[in-house]
Amino acid sequence: MKAFPFMRPVAGKTCLIVGGGEGALRKAEKLYPFGVRLFVCAPECADFSAFGANVLREKYRPRLLEGIDLAVAATDDKALNARVAEDCRARGIPVNSVDDVQNCDFFFPALISRGEVTIGISTGGASPALAAVLREYLEKCLPEDLAEVAPQAEKLRGTMPSQEYKERVRRLFAAALQREGKHE
């Protein structure tokens, strides 16, 4: 399924993760650096303390969706995940249902994040493994100090004609690659 890669600020948004296993942990790990307030609903669950999650040690109930901005269904129970997705859609809450493309309103891309620069790689749910392989490849190609290039480019923004700006940013990026012995 071809998906458009929206980049949307999520800092301060609330996310309910239904499920407490490894899949739920991976989703929490991806969301946490972006400032999402995490709630985890599972009778038993792994340790989510590294992600500042509020753990609700209880079974899923639709009322838990009150005040939630996005949700993740990450249990081993496909029927429960589908029910969470249905409840979310009825309330207009975007939902990701782990390993169930048909019950996803959004996908988790393989991420490269360096400072303000975030690159998301998706296969539209077809193969998360391929997205991960592509992420590993691209990480090797990008300069380690890419996080330092972004603020420099931001300072130049709006100070010159767009073509000149684009060329200056290209040179900043090329210089970062050159410092590491990489080439455009």
DAMO-V354743 format. One record per residue. N is the residue number from 1. PHI is phi in radians with two decimals (NA if undefined). PSI is psi as a letter, one per 30 degrees, with the letter a starting at -180 (999 if undefined). Layout:
BEGIN
n=N phi=PHI psi=PSI
n=N phi=PHI psi=PSI
END
This chain:
BEGIN
n=1 phi=NA psi=j
n=2 phi=-1.28 psi=k
n=3 phi=-2.20 psi=k
n=4 phi=-1.41 psi=k
n=5 phi=-1.49 psi=i
n=6 phi=-1.11 psi=k
n=7 phi=-1.97 psi=j
n=8 phi=-2.25 psi=k
n=9 phi=-1.09 psi=k
n=10 phi=-2.18 psi=g
n=11 phi=-1.01 psi=k
n=12 phi=1.49 psi=f
n=13 phi=-1.30 psi=l
n=14 phi=-1.86 psi=k
n=15 phi=-2.24 psi=k
n=16 phi=-1.71 psi=k
n=17 phi=-1.83 psi=j
n=18 phi=-1.67 psi=j
n=19 phi=2.17 psi=k
n=20 phi=-2.25 psi=g
n=21 phi=-1.65 psi=a
n=22 phi=-1.08 psi=e
n=23 phi=-1.08 psi=e
n=24 phi=-1.13 psi=e
n=25 phi=-1.06 psi=e
n=26 phi=-1.09 psi=e
n=27 phi=-1.18 psi=e
n=28 phi=-1.07 psi=e
n=29 phi=-1.07 psi=e
n=30 phi=-1.27 psi=e
n=31 phi=-1.37 psi=e
n=32 phi=-0.91 psi=e
n=33 phi=-1.13 psi=f
n=34 phi=-1.71 psi=g
n=35 phi=1.39 psi=g
n=36 phi=-1.37 psi=k
n=37 phi=-1.46 psi=j
n=38 phi=-1.80 psi=k
n=39 phi=-2.15 psi=k
n=40 phi=-2.05 psi=k
n=41 phi=-2.02 psi=j
n=42 phi=-2.93 psi=k
n=43 phi=-1.01 psi=e
n=44 phi=-2.32 psi=k
n=45 phi=-2.70 psi=l
n=46 phi=-1.19 psi=a
n=47 phi=-1.50 psi=j
n=48 phi=-1.76 psi=g
n=49 phi=-1.07 psi=f
n=50 phi=-1.14 psi=f
n=51 phi=-1.92 psi=g
n=52 phi=1.05 psi=g
n=53 phi=-1.33 psi=k
n=54 phi=-1.52 psi=j
n=55 phi=-1.70 psi=k
n=56 phi=-1.82 psi=j
n=57 phi=-1.44 psi=i
n=58 phi=-2.69 psi=l
n=59 phi=-1.29 psi=l
n=60 phi=-1.13 psi=k
n=61 phi=-2.42 psi=k
n=62 phi=-0.95 psi=f
n=63 phi=-1.09 psi=f
n=64 phi=-1.17 psi=f
n=65 phi=-1.42 psi=f
n=66 phi=-1.09 psi=k
n=67 phi=1.39 psi=g
n=68 phi=-1.60 psi=k
n=69 phi=-1.66 psi=e
n=70 phi=-2.68 psi=l
n=71 phi=-2.47 psi=l
n=72 phi=-2.30 psi=k
n=73 phi=-1.72 psi=j
n=74 phi=-2.31 psi=h
n=75 phi=-1.73 psi=l
n=76 phi=-1.50 psi=f
n=77 phi=-1.79 psi=j
n=78 phi=-1.04 psi=e
n=79 phi=-1.15 psi=e
n=80 phi=-1.14 psi=e
n=81 phi=-1.02 psi=e
n=82 phi=-1.13 psi=e
n=83 phi=-1.16 psi=e
n=84 phi=-1.06 psi=e
n=85 phi=-1.07 psi=e
n=86 phi=-1.10 psi=e
n=87 phi=-1.10 psi=e
n=88 phi=-1.13 psi=e
n=89 phi=-1.08 psi=e
n=90 phi=-1.12 psi=f
n=91 phi=-1.82 psi=g
n=92 phi=1.27 psi=g
n=93 phi=-1.74 psi=k
n=94 phi=-1.07 psi=k
n=95 phi=-2.35 psi=k
n=96 phi=-2.02 psi=k
n=97 phi=-1.94 psi=j
n=98 phi=-0.96 psi=k
n=99 phi=1.05 psi=g
n=100 phi=-2.51 psi=i
n=101 phi=-0.93 psi=e
n=102 phi=-1.16 psi=f
n=103 phi=-1.84 psi=g
n=104 phi=-1.99 psi=k
n=105 phi=-1.66 psi=f
n=106 phi=-2.66 psi=l
n=107 phi=-2.01 psi=l
n=108 phi=-1.62 psi=j
n=109 phi=-1.36 psi=l
n=110 phi=-1.28 psi=k
n=111 phi=-1.94 psi=k
n=112 phi=-2.07 psi=k
n=113 phi=-2.32 psi=j
n=114 phi=-2.36 psi=j
n=115 phi=1.09 psi=b
n=116 phi=-1.42 psi=f
n=117 phi=-1.57 psi=k
n=118 phi=-2.24 psi=k
n=119 phi=-2.04 psi=k
n=120 phi=-1.93 psi=k
n=121 phi=-2.11 psi=k
n=122 phi=-2.33 psi=k
n=123 phi=-1.97 psi=g
n=124 phi=1.14 psi=g
n=125 phi=1.55 psi=f
n=126 phi=-1.20 psi=e
n=127 phi=-2.70 psi=j
n=128 phi=-0.98 psi=e
n=129 phi=-1.13 psi=e
n=130 phi=-1.12 psi=e
n=131 phi=-1.04 psi=e
n=132 phi=-1.15 psi=e
n=133 phi=-1.11 psi=e
n=134 phi=-1.09 psi=e
n=135 phi=-1.05 psi=e
n=136 phi=-1.06 psi=e
n=137 phi=-1.10 psi=e
n=138 phi=-1.14 psi=e
n=139 phi=-1.02 psi=e
n=140 phi=-1.20 psi=f
n=141 phi=-1.43 psi=f
n=142 phi=-1.48 psi=k
n=143 phi=-1.21 psi=k
n=144 phi=-1.09 psi=e
n=145 phi=-1.59 psi=g
n=146 phi=-1.00 psi=e
n=147 phi=-1.07 psi=f
n=148 phi=-1.45 psi=f
n=149 phi=-1.27 psi=e
n=150 phi=-1.00 psi=e
n=151 phi=-1.15 psi=e
n=152 phi=-1.13 psi=e
n=153 phi=-1.14 psi=e
n=154 phi=-1.10 psi=e
n=155 phi=-1.09 psi=e
n=156 phi=-1.39 psi=f
n=157 phi=-1.03 psi=k
n=158 phi=1.40 psi=g
n=159 phi=-1.74 psi=f
n=160 phi=-2.77 psi=l
n=161 phi=-1.02 psi=l
n=162 phi=-1.03 psi=e
n=163 phi=-1.12 psi=e
n=164 phi=-1.14 psi=e
n=165 phi=-1.03 psi=e
n=166 phi=-1.04 psi=e
n=167 phi=-1.16 psi=e
n=168 phi=-1.12 psi=e
n=169 phi=-1.15 psi=e
n=170 phi=-1.02 psi=e
n=171 phi=-1.17 psi=e
n=172 phi=-1.05 psi=e
n=173 phi=-1.13 psi=e
n=174 phi=-1.07 psi=e
n=175 phi=-1.13 psi=e
n=176 phi=-1.13 psi=e
n=177 phi=-1.10 psi=e
n=178 phi=-1.11 psi=e
n=179 phi=-1.00 psi=f
n=180 phi=-1.78 psi=g
n=181 phi=1.30 psi=g
n=182 phi=-1.76 psi=l
n=183 phi=-2.24 psi=l
n=184 phi=-1.17 psi=999
END
